[in-house]
Amino acid sequence: MSLHRLTRVVMGVPNVAETAAYYEEFGLDPLGNNSFGTRDGGEQLKIVHAPTRRLVELGVGADNDDDVAKVTSQMTRLGVPMNHNGTELLATEPVSGFTARIHVAPRIAQDPTPATPYNGPGRTDRFGRAPGVVRDYAIKPRKLGHTVIGTVNLEATMRFFTEGIGFKVSDYISDKGAFMRCSVDHHNVLALTAPVNFLHHTSWQVDDIDDVGRGAKAMLENNPERHIWGLGRHHAGSNFFWYLKDPAGNFSEYYSDMDCIPEDEIWTPETFEGAQGLFSWGPPPPPSFLEPDDLAALMTGTHAPASA
């Protein structure tokens, strides 16, 4: 696949300083001007002012200029408003109006996480205390994995990503959502039908399930109201997860162990009904995960920042 990753998400919020402080505590590296980086992906989040929380821009990395030209041709056939400035394509998603920035970017080269020895029935691979129990360093996400958006026109948003940019569909949630990928990860974007266009969450890769739990524990220690959903394991994507809420009302996810799809031929998309695709085990999703508490305010264009 000539497209290979999400490069950056630009998040619009009314309360920039408060939200920026949250993501620094979340473990992202502050780079100045409300921009943040990950261990492996460089700058991957920028927070800007907006009247209500929303996705402002989504960056997609391509291997070379020919790949960007191909996307430009596809967008032209769709009649998408866009601007090609010679090095990158800026295309406007027709439903919510966010910008997709398609540009040449280096592929992420990740040093493999050392295999953690686990003991199991009839198998003793580890002597002494488990490494995940004695870790004491702060969580630093490895990369931006995916983002989830609500859309009032799922078909049009899917067409923008698949026929326009070139994403592939990995799985469906009934007729209500589609997991789409631009990399070998199971999904980089999940689009969900919603009564208003909004940013649902961003998801950040950590090394393993221990770091999912350790990250959430640190974030909740003095702010238990940040908790939304977890610990659990998704069915679609298979990843471990824990969701928290930032001060603007966006959810942020620590995840590990995502399914990989290195070749399209080895994967057949499935359609899941109800909560089947959302989780394999763990507590059921709370109502506020499926319908965030501020949806009515987003629909009317007003805003009451979340307390987190």
C-alpha contacts under 8 A as a table, 3 or more apart, distances in Angstrom:
res1	aa1	res2	aa2	distance
1	M	4	H	6.47
1	M	182	C	7.48
1	M	183	S	6.92
2	S	62	A	5.78
2	S	63	D	5.56
2	S	64	N	7.97
2	S	67	D	6.44
3	L	60	V	7.17
3	L	61	G	5.79
3	L	62	A	4.41
3	L	63	D	6.46
3	L	67	D	7.54
3	L	166	G	7.85
3	L	182	C	5.55
3	L	183	S	6.43
4	H	60	V	7.63
4	H	61	G	5.81
4	H	62	A	6.14
4	H	63	D	7.46
4	H	107	R	6.64
4	H	182	C	5.60
4	H	183	S	4.33
4	H	184	V	7.36
5	R	60	V	5.94
5	R	61	G	5.39
5	R	62	A	7.82
5	R	107	R	7.40
5	R	108	I	7.98
5	R	182	C	5.89
5	R	183	S	5.19
5	R	188	N	7.55
6	L	9	V	7.86
6	L	58	L	7.39
6	L	59	G	5.66
6	L	60	V	4.62
6	L	61	G	6.07
6	L	144	L	6.94
6	L	145	G	7.16
6	L	146	H	7.26
6	L	182	C	7.61
6	L	188	N	6.92
7	T	41	G	7.23
7	T	43	E	7.77
7	T	44	Q	5.88
7	T	58	L	7.67
7	T	59	G	4.93
7	T	60	V	5.43
7	T	61	G	5.80
7	T	105	A	7.67
7	T	144	L	7.61
8	R	43	E	6.74
8	R	44	Q	3.97
8	R	45	L	5.48
8	R	46	K	7.59
8	R	57	E	7.96
8	R	58	L	5.96
8	R	59	G	4.86
8	R	60	V	7.47
8	R	144	L	7.54
9	V	44	Q	6.10
9	V	45	L	5.08
9	V	46	K	6.50
9	V	55	L	7.56
9	V	56	V	7.75
9	V	57	E	5.80
9	V	58	L	4.71
9	V	59	G	6.24
10	V	45	L	5.84
10	V	46	K	4.74
10	V	47	I	5.84
10	V	48	V	7.12
10	V	55	L	6.38
10	V	56	V	5.33
10	V	57	E	4.82
10	V	58	L	6.37
11	M	45	L	7.37
11	M	46	K	6.23
11	M	47	I	4.93
11	M	48	V	6.19
11	M	53	R	7.35
11	M	54	R	6.11
11	M	55	L	5.08
11	M	56	V	5.61
11	M	57	E	7.18
12	G	47	I	5.92
12	G	48	V	4.89
12	G	49	H	5.26
12	G	50	A	4.78
12	G	51	P	7.91
12	G	52	T	7.17
12	G	53	R	5.31
12	G	54	R	5.10
12	G	55	L	6.08
12	G	56	V	5.86
13	V	16	V	5.94
13	V	19	T	7.71
13	V	47	I	7.15
13	V	48	V	6.39
13	V	49	H	5.18
13	V	50	A	4.91
13	V	51	P	6.70
13	V	52	T	5.74
13	V	53	R	4.36
13	V	54	R	6.70
13	V	248	A	6.13
14	P	49	H	5.44
14	P	50	A	5.22
14	P	51	P	5.33
14	P	52	T	5.86
14	P	53	R	6.68
14	P	248	A	7.15
14	P	303	H	7.89
14	P	305	P	7.65
15	N	18	E	5.73
15	N	19	T	6.18
15	N	49	H	7.15
15	N	247	P	7.68
15	N	248	A	6.58
15	N	305	P	7.37
16	V	19	T	5.24
16	V	20	A	5.94
16	V	34	N	7.90
16	V	47	I	6.45
16	V	48	V	6.35
16	V	49	H	6.02
17	A	20	A	5.11
17	A	21	A	6.24
17	A	34	N	7.93
18	E	21	A	5.25
18	E	22	Y	6.50
18	E	247	P	6.55
19	T	22	Y	5.09
19	T	23	Y	6.59
19	T	47	I	7.86
19	T	246	D	6.36
19	T	247	P	5.47
19	T	248	A	6.38
20	A	23	Y	5.33
20	A	24	E	6.37
20	A	34	N	6.20
20	A	47	I	6.82
21	A	24	E	5.20
21	A	25	E	6.33
22	Y	25	E	5.13
22	Y	26	F	6.08
22	Y	246	D	6.44
22	Y	247	P	7.28
23	Y	26	F	4.61
23	Y	27	G	6.51
23	Y	28	L	5.95
23	Y	36	F	7.95
23	Y	246	D	7.90
24	E	27	G	5.37
24	E	28	L	5.10
24	E	29	D	6.30
24	E	30	P	6.30
24	E	36	F	7.63
25	E	28	L	7.27
25	E	219	M	7.36
26	F	139	I	7.68
26	F	140	K	7.91
26	F	215	G	7.49
26	F	219	M	6.75
27	G	138	A	7.31
27	G	139	I	5.63
27	G	140	K	4.68
27	G	141	P	6.33
28	L	36	F	5.69
28	L	37	G	5.58
28	L	38	T	5.67
28	L	140	K	6.21
28	L	141	P	6.57
29	D	36	F	5.13
29	D	37	G	4.85
29	D	38	T	6.24
29	D	140	K	7.90
30	P	34	N	7.16
30	P	35	S	6.13
30	P	36	F	4.59
30	P	37	G	6.57
31	L	34	N	7.17
31	L	35	S	5.31
31	L	36	F	5.28
31	L	37	G	6.74
31	L	43	E	7.56
32	G	35	S	5.62
32	G	36	F	7.53
34	N	46	K	5.83
34	N	47	I	5.56
34	N	48	V	7.45
35	S	43	E	6.80
35	S	44	Q	7.68
35	S	45	L	5.65
35	S	46	K	4.27
35	S	47	I	6.45
36	F	43	E	5.50
36	F	44	Q	6.14
36	F	45	L	5.10
36	F	46	K	6.31
37	G	41	G	6.85
37	G	42	G	4.86
37	G	43	E	3.98
37	G	44	Q	5.23
37	G	45	L	6.59
38	T	41	G	5.33
38	T	42	G	5.46
38	T	43	E	6.64
38	T	44	Q	6.69
38	T	140	K	6.98
38	T	141	P	5.69
38	T	142	R	5.45
38	T	143	K	5.35
38	T	144	L	7.44
39	R	42	G	6.71
39	R	140	K	6.68
39	R	141	P	6.36
39	R	142	R	4.79
39	R	143	K	6.67
40	D	108	I	6.48
40	D	109	A	7.14
40	D	110	Q	6.29
40	D	142	R	5.27
40	D	143	K	5.78
41	G	44	Q	6.58
41	G	108	I	6.18
41	G	142	R	7.04
41	G	143	K	5.23
41	G	144	L	7.27
43	E	46	K	7.96
44	Q	143	K	7.70
44	Q	144	L	6.51
50	A	53	R	6.52
50	A	54	R	7.48
51	P	301	G	7.72
51	P	302	T	7.73
51	P	303	H	7.36
52	T	298	L	6.71
52	T	301	G	6.78
52	T	302	T	6.92
52	T	303	H	5.87
53	R	198	F	7.05
53	R	199	L	6.98
53	R	248	A	6.48
53	R	249	G	7.45
53	R	250	N	7.37
53	R	298	L	7.99
54	R	197	N	7.86
54	R	198	F	5.14
54	R	199	L	5.00
55	L	58	L	7.55
55	L	98	F	6.14
55	L	149	I	7.82
55	L	198	F	6.71
55	L	199	L	5.32
56	V	97	G	7.91
56	V	98	F	4.83
56	V	99	T	6.31
57	E	98	F	5.39
57	E	99	T	4.56
57	E	100	A	5.74
57	E	101	R	7.04
58	L	98	F	7.59
58	L	99	T	6.32
58	L	100	A	4.92
58	L	101	R	6.09
59	G	100	A	5.85
59	G	101	R	4.62
59	G	102	I	6.04
59	G	103	H	7.53
60	V	100	A	7.23
60	V	101	R	6.09
60	V	102	I	4.95
60	V	103	H	6.52
60	V	182	C	7.86
61	G	102	I	6.13
61	G	103	H	5.46
61	G	104	V	5.61
61	G	105	A	4.98
61	G	106	P	7.43
61	G	107	R	7.72
62	A	65	D	7.85
62	A	67	D	6.10
62	A	68	V	6.68
62	A	102	I	6.83
62	A	103	H	5.74
62	A	104	V	4.70
62	A	105	A	5.91
63	D	67	D	6.58
63	D	104	V	5.54
63	D	105	A	6.45
63	D	106	P	7.11
63	D	107	R	7.69
64	N	67	D	5.47
64	N	68	V	6.82
64	N	104	V	5.40
65	D	68	V	5.07
65	D	69	A	6.16
65	D	87	T	7.23
65	D	103	H	7.88
65	D	104	V	6.60
66	D	69	A	4.93
66	D	70	K	6.18
67	D	70	K	5.09
67	D	71	V	6.49
68	V	71	V	5.21
68	V	72	T	6.23
68	V	88	E	6.77
68	V	89	L	6.74
68	V	102	I	6.37
68	V	103	H	6.41
68	V	104	V	7.39
69	A	72	T	4.91
69	A	73	S	6.28
70	K	73	S	5.16
70	K	74	Q	6.33
71	V	74	Q	4.99
71	V	75	M	6.10
71	V	102	I	7.96
71	V	164	G	6.27
71	V	165	I	5.40
71	V	166	G	7.15
72	T	75	M	5.15
72	T	76	T	6.14
72	T	84	H	7.62
72	T	89	L	6.81
73	S	76	T	5.05
73	S	77	R	6.45
74	Q	77	R	5.27
74	Q	78	L	6.54
74	Q	163	E	6.71
74	Q	164	G	5.09
74	Q	165	I	7.25
75	M	78	L	5.02
75	M	79	G	6.20
75	M	80	V	5.44
75	M	82	M	7.86
75	M	91	A	7.70
75	M	160	F	7.87
75	M	163	E	7.84
75	M	164	G	4.87
75	M	165	I	7.33
76	T	79	G	5.05
76	T	80	V	6.20
77	R	80	V	7.88
78	L	163	E	7.93
78	L	164	G	6.92
80	V	91	A	6.75
80	V	92	T	6.62
80	V	93	E	7.41
80	V	94	P	7.06
81	P	91	A	5.98
81	P	92	T	5.59
82	M	89	L	7.04
82	M	90	L	5.42
82	M	91	A	4.17
82	M	92	T	6.02
83	N	89	L	5.88
83	N	90	L	5.15
83	N	91	A	6.49
84	H	87	T	7.19
84	H	88	E	5.83
84	H	89	L	4.48
84	H	90	L	6.26
85	N	88	E	5.95
85	N	89	L	6.72
86	G	89	L	7.92
87	T	103	H	6.81
87	T	104	V	7.66
88	E	101	R	6.87
88	E	102	I	5.72
88	E	103	H	4.56
88	E	104	V	7.20
89	L	100	A	7.84
89	L	101	R	5.71
89	L	102	I	5.07
89	L	103	H	6.47
90	L	99	T	6.24
90	L	100	A	5.74
90	L	101	R	4.74
90	L	102	I	6.55
91	A	99	T	5.56
91	A	100	A	5.21
91	A	101	R	6.61
92	T	97	G	5.57
92	T	98	F	5.82
92	T	99	T	4.69
92	T	100	A	6.34
93	E	96	S	6.30
93	E	97	G	4.96
93	E	98	F	5.53
93	E	99	T	6.17
93	E	100	A	7.01
93	E	157	T	7.11
93	E	160	F	6.58
94	P	97	G	5.60
94	P	156	A	7.38
94	P	157	T	7.35
94	P	160	F	7.78
95	V	151	T	7.03
95	V	152	V	7.15
95	V	153	N	6.56
95	V	156	A	7.00
95	V	157	T	6.55
95	V	197	N	7.69
96	S	151	T	7.06
96	S	197	N	5.67
96	S	198	F	7.84
113	T	207	D	6.34
116	T	131	P	7.44
117	P	125	D	5.62
117	P	126	R	5.55
117	P	130	A	7.88
118	Y	124	T	7.55
118	Y	125	D	5.96
118	Y	126	R	6.28
118	Y	130	A	7.77
119	N	123	R	5.82
119	N	124	T	4.86
119	N	125	D	5.41
119	N	126	R	6.08
120	G	123	R	5.07
120	G	124	T	6.51
121	P	124	T	7.96
124	T	127	F	7.41
126	R	130	A	7.51
129	R	133	V	7.12
129	R	134	V	7.58
130	A	133	V	5.51
130	A	134	V	7.05
131	P	134	V	5.45
131	P	135	R	6.33
132	G	135	R	5.53
132	G	210	D	5.52
132	G	211	D	7.66
133	V	210	D	7.83
138	A	215	G	7.69
139	I	206	V	7.66
139	I	211	D	6.73
139	I	214	R	7.41
139	I	215	G	5.67
140	K	206	V	7.21
141	P	144	L	7.84
141	P	204	W	5.86
141	P	205	Q	5.47
141	P	206	V	4.93
141	P	207	D	7.94
141	P	254	Y	7.89
142	R	204	W	7.16
142	R	205	Q	5.39
142	R	206	V	5.57
142	R	207	D	7.41
143	K	204	W	5.82
143	K	205	Q	5.42
143	K	206	V	7.76
144	L	202	T	7.59
144	L	203	S	6.15
144	L	204	W	4.74
144	L	205	Q	6.37
145	G	185	D	7.90
145	G	187	H	7.95
145	G	188	N	6.01
145	G	202	T	7.81
145	G	203	S	5.51
145	G	204	W	5.40
145	G	205	Q	5.99
146	H	187	H	6.55
146	H	188	N	4.00
146	H	189	V	5.41
146	H	190	L	7.71
146	H	202	T	6.01
146	H	203	S	5.25
146	H	204	W	7.38
147	T	188	N	6.30
147	T	189	V	5.11
147	T	190	L	6.56
147	T	199	L	7.93
147	T	200	H	7.64
147	T	201	H	5.75
147	T	202	T	4.40
147	T	203	S	6.08
148	V	189	V	5.62
148	V	190	L	4.65
148	V	191	A	5.90
148	V	192	L	7.51
148	V	199	L	6.43
148	V	200	H	5.29
148	V	201	H	5.28
148	V	202	T	6.46
149	I	189	V	7.62
149	I	190	L	6.42
149	I	191	A	5.11
149	I	192	L	6.22
149	I	197	N	7.30
149	I	198	F	5.87
149	I	199	L	4.71
149	I	200	H	5.20
149	I	201	H	7.22
150	G	191	A	5.96
150	G	192	L	4.84
150	G	193	T	5.70
150	G	194	A	5.16
150	G	195	P	7.97
150	G	196	V	6.78
150	G	197	N	5.10
150	G	198	F	5.09
150	G	199	L	6.27
150	G	200	H	6.39
151	T	154	L	5.74
151	T	157	T	7.09
151	T	191	A	6.75
151	T	192	L	6.02
151	T	193	T	5.09
151	T	194	A	5.27
151	T	195	P	7.32
151	T	196	V	6.23
151	T	197	N	4.54
151	T	198	F	6.91
152	V	193	T	5.77
152	V	194	A	5.28
152	V	195	P	5.60
152	V	196	V	5.60
152	V	197	N	5.92
153	N	156	A	5.55
153	N	157	T	6.32
153	N	193	T	6.66
154	L	157	T	5.15
154	L	158	M	5.98
154	L	176	K	7.53
154	L	177	G	7.18
154	L	191	A	6.83
154	L	192	L	6.62
154	L	193	T	5.41
155	E	158	M	5.18
155	E	159	R	6.15
156	A	159	R	5.05
156	A	160	F	6.26
157	T	160	F	5.10
157	T	161	F	6.48
157	T	191	A	7.36
158	M	161	F	5.22
158	M	162	T	5.93
158	M	163	E	7.94
158	M	178	A	7.57
158	M	191	A	7.26
159	R	162	T	5.21
159	R	163	E	5.17
159	R	164	G	6.52
160	F	163	E	5.90
160	F	164	G	4.73
160	F	165	I	6.57
161	F	164	G	5.46
161	F	165	I	5.01
161	F	166	G	6.17
161	F	167	F	5.53
161	F	180	M	7.95
162	T	165	I	5.83
162	T	166	G	4.65
162	T	167	F	4.48
162	T	168	K	6.03
162	T	169	V	7.54
162	T	180	M	7.91
163	E	166	G	5.66
163	E	167	F	7.59
166	G	182	C	7.28
167	F	180	M	5.91
167	F	181	R	5.25
167	F	182	C	4.94
168	K	180	M	5.38
168	K	181	R	5.29
168	K	182	C	6.69
169	V	172	Y	7.76
169	V	178	A	6.70
169	V	179	F	5.84
169	V	180	M	4.39
169	V	181	R	6.46
169	V	269	P	6.96
170	S	178	A	7.58
170	S	179	F	5.46
170	S	180	M	5.59
170	S	181	R	6.85
170	S	186	H	6.34
170	S	187	H	6.82
170	S	267	W	7.61
170	S	268	T	7.37
170	S	269	P	4.99
170	S	270	E	7.58
171	D	178	A	6.03
171	D	179	F	5.27
171	D	180	M	7.49
171	D	236	A	7.01
171	D	269	P	4.52
171	D	270	E	4.98
171	D	271	T	5.98
171	D	272	F	7.79
172	Y	175	D	7.16
172	Y	176	K	7.75
172	Y	177	G	5.73
172	Y	178	A	4.47
172	Y	179	F	6.13
172	Y	269	P	7.17
172	Y	270	E	6.17
172	Y	271	T	4.57
172	Y	272	F	6.17
173	I	176	K	5.61
173	I	177	G	4.85
173	I	178	A	6.11
173	I	271	T	5.68
173	I	272	F	4.89
173	I	273	E	6.02
173	I	274	G	7.32
173	I	277	G	6.60
174	S	177	G	6.76
174	S	271	T	5.71
174	S	272	F	5.57
174	S	273	E	5.13
174	S	274	G	7.24
176	K	192	L	5.76
176	K	193	T	5.27
177	G	190	L	6.88
177	G	191	A	5.42
177	G	192	L	4.28
177	G	193	T	6.16
178	A	190	L	5.64
178	A	191	A	5.57
178	A	192	L	6.84
179	F	186	H	7.67
179	F	187	H	5.47
179	F	188	N	7.56
179	F	189	V	6.10
179	F	190	L	4.51
179	F	191	A	6.82
180	M	186	H	7.49
180	M	187	H	4.97
180	M	188	N	6.06
180	M	189	V	5.27
180	M	190	L	6.07
181	R	184	V	7.29
181	R	185	D	6.64
181	R	186	H	6.18
181	R	187	H	4.33
181	R	188	N	4.82
181	R	189	V	6.40
182	C	185	D	7.84
182	C	187	H	7.50
182	C	188	N	6.38
183	S	186	H	7.86
183	S	187	H	7.74
183	S	188	N	7.31
184	V	260	C	5.29
184	V	261	I	4.82
184	V	262	P	5.00
184	V	263	E	7.81
185	D	188	N	6.90
185	D	258	M	6.68
185	D	259	D	6.21
185	D	260	C	4.61
185	D	261	I	6.08
186	H	237	G	5.45
186	H	258	M	6.70
186	H	259	D	5.31
186	H	260	C	5.42
186	H	261	I	6.14
187	H	190	L	6.94
187	H	237	G	7.14
194	A	197	N	6.78
195	P	299	M	7.49
196	V	295	L	7.37
196	V	298	L	7.02
196	V	299	M	5.74
198	F	298	L	7.80
199	L	250	N	6.75
200	H	250	N	5.91
200	H	251	F	6.21
201	H	250	N	5.62
201	H	251	F	4.44
201	H	252	S	5.36
201	H	253	E	7.17
202	T	250	N	8.00
202	T	251	F	6.69
202	T	252	S	5.14
202	T	253	E	6.29
203	S	252	S	5.80
203	S	253	E	4.47
203	S	254	Y	6.06
203	S	255	Y	6.78
204	W	252	S	7.64
204	W	253	E	5.98
204	W	254	Y	5.16
204	W	255	Y	6.07
205	Q	254	Y	6.03
205	Q	255	Y	5.05
205	Q	256	S	5.68
206	V	211	D	6.17
206	V	212	V	6.59
206	V	254	Y	6.52
206	V	255	Y	6.02
206	V	256	S	5.61
207	D	210	D	7.98
207	D	211	D	6.22
207	D	212	V	7.96
207	D	256	S	6.14
208	D	211	D	5.45
208	D	212	V	6.48
208	D	255	Y	7.77
208	D	256	S	5.12
208	D	257	D	6.72
209	I	212	V	4.94
209	I	213	G	6.33
209	I	240	F	6.35
209	I	255	Y	7.66
209	I	256	S	6.15
209	I	257	D	7.87
210	D	213	G	5.21
210	D	214	R	6.00
211	D	214	R	4.79
211	D	215	G	5.70
212	V	215	G	5.38
212	V	216	A	6.34
212	V	240	F	7.48
212	V	241	F	6.73
212	V	242	W	6.58
212	V	254	Y	5.43
212	V	255	Y	6.05
212	V	256	S	7.03
213	G	216	A	5.23
213	G	217	K	6.07
213	G	231	L	7.16
213	G	242	W	7.42
214	R	217	K	5.06
214	R	218	A	6.24
215	G	218	A	5.33
215	G	219	M	6.33
215	G	254	Y	7.34
216	A	219	M	5.11
216	A	220	L	6.07
216	A	242	W	6.77
216	A	244	L	7.58
216	A	254	Y	7.65
217	K	220	L	5.23
217	K	221	E	5.90
218	A	221	E	5.35
219	M	222	N	7.26
219	M	223	N	6.74
219	M	224	P	7.99
219	M	226	R	7.63
220	L	223	N	4.69
220	L	224	P	4.55
220	L	225	E	7.40
220	L	226	R	6.32
220	L	227	H	6.76
221	E	224	P	6.38
223	N	226	R	5.88
223	N	308	A	6.81
224	P	227	H	5.91
225	E	307	S	7.80
225	E	308	A	6.09
226	R	244	L	5.20
226	R	245	K	4.99
226	R	246	D	7.06
226	R	308	A	5.34
227	H	243	Y	6.64
227	H	244	L	4.82
227	H	245	K	6.58
228	I	242	W	7.86
228	I	243	Y	5.38
228	I	244	L	5.16
228	I	245	K	6.55
228	I	251	F	7.92
228	I	286	P	7.34
228	I	288	S	7.80
228	I	289	F	6.96
229	W	242	W	5.83
229	W	243	Y	5.05
229	W	244	L	7.09
229	W	283	P	7.43
229	W	285	P	6.17
229	W	286	P	6.95
229	W	289	F	7.56
230	G	241	F	6.16
230	G	242	W	4.27
230	G	243	Y	6.16
230	G	282	G	6.66
230	G	283	P	6.69
231	L	240	F	7.32
231	L	241	F	5.90
231	L	242	W	5.09
231	L	282	G	6.09
231	L	283	P	7.48
232	G	240	F	5.68
232	G	241	F	5.49
232	G	242	W	6.81
232	G	279	F	6.90
232	G	280	S	7.54
232	G	281	W	5.58
232	G	282	G	4.15
232	G	283	P	6.87
233	R	238	S	6.15
233	R	239	N	5.55
233	R	240	F	4.24
233	R	241	F	5.95
233	R	279	F	5.60
233	R	280	S	5.56
233	R	281	W	5.53
233	R	282	G	6.56
234	H	237	G	6.30
234	H	238	S	4.82
234	H	239	N	5.43
234	H	240	F	6.34
234	H	241	F	7.20
234	H	277	G	6.94
234	H	278	L	5.41
234	H	279	F	3.88
234	H	280	S	5.29
234	H	281	W	7.26
235	H	238	S	4.77
235	H	239	N	7.57
235	H	276	Q	7.19
235	H	277	G	5.10
235	H	278	L	5.93
235	H	279	F	4.97
235	H	280	S	4.85
236	A	239	N	8.00
236	A	277	G	5.09
236	A	278	L	6.55
236	A	279	F	7.57
237	G	258	M	5.50
237	G	259	D	5.10
238	S	257	D	7.01
238	S	258	M	5.70
238	S	259	D	5.90
238	S	280	S	7.89
239	N	255	Y	6.20
239	N	256	S	5.51
239	N	257	D	4.87
239	N	258	M	4.42
239	N	259	D	6.97
240	F	255	Y	5.40
240	F	256	S	5.40
240	F	257	D	6.40
240	F	258	M	7.67
241	F	253	E	6.50
241	F	254	Y	5.78
241	F	255	Y	4.68
241	F	256	S	7.07
242	W	253	E	5.60
242	W	254	Y	5.57
242	W	255	Y	6.87
243	Y	251	F	6.29
243	Y	252	S	5.64
243	Y	253	E	4.49
243	Y	254	Y	6.73
244	L	251	F	5.48
244	L	252	S	5.30
244	L	253	E	6.36
245	K	248	A	7.98
245	K	249	G	5.85
245	K	250	N	5.69
245	K	251	F	4.39
245	K	252	S	6.07
245	K	308	A	6.72
246	D	249	G	5.43
246	D	250	N	5.45
246	D	251	F	6.09
246	D	252	S	6.96
246	D	306	A	7.45
246	D	308	A	6.03
247	P	250	N	7.49
247	P	305	P	6.30
247	P	306	A	5.05
247	P	307	S	5.72
247	P	308	A	4.87
248	A	305	P	5.08
248	A	306	A	5.34
248	A	307	S	7.99
249	G	292	P	7.99
249	G	294	D	7.46
249	G	305	P	6.64
249	G	306	A	5.06
255	Y	258	M	7.67
261	I	264	D	6.63
261	I	266	I	7.24
261	I	267	W	6.76
263	E	266	I	5.82
263	E	267	W	7.49
264	D	267	W	5.71
265	E	268	T	7.69
272	F	275	A	7.80
272	F	276	Q	5.73
272	F	277	G	5.22
273	E	276	Q	5.66
273	E	277	G	6.96
274	G	277	G	7.29
275	A	278	L	5.09
275	A	279	F	6.85
276	Q	279	F	6.40
276	Q	280	S	7.36
277	G	280	S	7.57
279	F	282	G	7.06
279	F	284	P	7.73
285	P	289	F	6.22
285	P	290	L	7.40
286	P	289	F	5.49
286	P	290	L	7.17
287	P	290	L	5.45
287	P	291	E	5.99
287	P	292	P	7.55
288	S	291	E	4.92
288	S	292	P	4.41
288	S	293	D	5.70
289	F	292	P	5.64
291	E	295	L	6.86
292	P	295	L	5.69
293	D	296	A	7.61
294	D	297	A	5.18
294	D	298	L	6.20
294	D	303	H	7.78
294	D	304	A	7.65
295	L	298	L	5.00
295	L	299	M	6.13
296	A	299	M	5.05
296	A	300	T	6.41
297	A	300	T	5.23
297	A	301	G	6.02
297	A	302	T	5.00
297	A	303	H	5.72
297	A	304	A	7.45
298	L	301	G	4.95
298	L	302	T	6.02
298	L	303	H	6.73
299	M	302	T	7.76
